[in-house]
């Protein structure tokens, strides 16, 4: 039985503010490609990828697939930086257009190992069922993106954690940093937050 293709379900917004070579077409086609690969893996294995890997690893996989999808949709505008290299999307001869992709589950703030200034595309997702039906606090098996943000972050836009017993230093995008990143996609039906109007007033338009 063929897999029903899926993609972003609501319009993109603020795309005129991207300020780089990234376009709304690349975003839409790239994320649809990432979804297609995830669904293909699930169908081939007969078990959902989300049930085989830890959630932190799932987020990394989604980030890699979104990056690969955007590169393919860009028709050679972007290339991949390579494993564990900053930034994920690179433009030949134009460091100002390079983009780092960060992914987080539910309402968690995206994070990395070290704070680095530059352009960021943040992706937040939930786990719902195969149709995209989502109930807050109930995780399904299929990743669905509920939020995309884009913008430029500086070192001060990260909160540094180096807690004893932690796996190492982490640089989490701060609340102020999240406000700097403009909301370019929002699916209310997948939003894991309570108080959506207040969230949009604070972090939205």
N, C-alpha and C positions, 0 to 999 in steps of 0.2 A: 504494500500500500504506500503510495507516494507521501512524502512528508509535506505538510502544508507550510509554505514559506511564511516567515514572520519578520517583522521589522518594527521601527518606531511607530507608535500608534497615534500620536498627536503631532501637530505642526511644530517645527522648530521656531525659535524666537531669537531676536537679537543677533541674527547671523551677520548683520552688517558690522558688528563689533568684533568679529573674529580677528581682524587685523593681521592675517597671515595668508598663506596660500591655501589654507584649509577652506573648503566650501561646504554648503549644506548638502550638496549631492554626494560628496565624498563621505560625509558623516552617515547619511542615510544608507548608502550602498555598502559602506564599510561595516556598519553594525548589522545590517541584514546578512552580510557574508559571515560575520562572527556567529550570529544565530544559526545560520545554515550549517556551519561546521559543528557546532555543539549538538544540534539535533541529529546530524548525521552520525556523530560518535555514539550518541544515546541509542539510535536505531541499530547501529552495527553491533554494539556490545550487548544490547538487550537489557541494559541497566543504565541508569542516569549517571552522568559524569559527577554530578554533585554528591552522589552516594559513594563514590570511590575515592575522592580526595578530600583533604581537610579544606575548610572554608577559606583559609588564607591562601592556600594553593589554588583553589578555584578562582579567587579574585585575580591572582597573577595570570592564570590561564586566560581568563576573559580579557584582561588587558592586552595580552599578547595577540589574541585573536582579533580584537578590535583594531589594534595597530596594523596587523597583517591585512585586514579587510580594507582599511583606509588606504594603505599603500597600493593595493591592487586597484581600488576604485580611482586612485589619483592618476593612474596611467603615467607613472614614472615621475610625477612631481615630487613625491616623497619616497624615501628609501628607509629601510630599517637600520637602526643603529647597531644592532647585534645584541646578544645576551648580556644583561647586566651593565649596559652602557647607557649613559645619559647623552642625549634625549632619545625617546623612542622613535620619533618621526623626524627625519632630517631632510633638508633641502640643500642641494648642491650649491655651494658658494654663498649661502645666506643663513648664517647662524641665527639671525633675528627671527626667522620663520620656523625654526625648529620647535618641536612640541614634545613635552613629556606627558604621558598618560598615567593617571593614578586611578585605581579602582577600589571601591569600598562597599561592603555589604550593608544594606538597610540604611540607618541614619548615622552610621559611623563616618568619621571624617577621614578622608584619604591620608595616607602616610607613606613615608619612605625612610631610608636609613639615615640620610643626611639632608639638611636643608639646602636647596639649590635654587637660585633665582632663574626665572625664565617663563616661557609660555606653558600653561598647563591646561589639559583637557581632563576633567575629573568625571568619572563614571560611577554612579551608585545604582545598585540593583537589589532586587528582592528575589526570593525563591517562591514561585507560585506554581499552579498546575500547568498542564500543557496548553490550555486555552488562554492563559493569562489571568485567570480568576485568582484574586489575592485576598486573603483574610489576614489582617494585622495580627502579629504574634504567632501565626501558624505558618511554618515553612513547608513549601512544596518541594518538588524535585527539579524545577526548571527555572533557570535564571531569566529575569526580565528587567530591563533597565527602566528606572523610574525618573532618573535625573541625570542631566549632563550640564557641566559648567565649563566656561572657558575664560581665560584671562592670564595676566602676568602677575607672578608672585615674586616678592623679594625675600631675603633671609628672615626679616622680622615678621613675615606672615606665617611662620611655623612655630609650633611649641615643641621644645626639645624634652624628651624623656630619657633618663638614664637610670631608671630604678634598679636597685640591687636585686639580683635574681631574675631580671628581665633578660630577654634574648640578646639585648644590645641596645645601642642608641636608636631611638626612633624620632623622626621629625613629622609631627602631625600638623596638617594645615589648621591654623587657628580659626576661631570664630570670625575674626576680622578678615582673615585670608579668604574664608568662604564667602564673605560679603563682597570682597573684591572680585571674585570670580563670578561673571555674569551668568545667570540662568539662561541656557539656550534650549533646554528641553525639560518638560515636566509632564508626567503622566499621573494625574490625581488618583486614578483608580488603582495605581500600584504604590502610592505613597505610604510609607510605614509610619508616618508621624501623626500624632494627635494635634489638632489646632492648625489645620492647613492654612486658613486665612492669615493667621499670625505669622506662620512660617514664610508665606509669600510676601507679606509686608516687610519682614526683616531681611530675607535672603532672596526675594524674587526680583521683580522689575526694578 
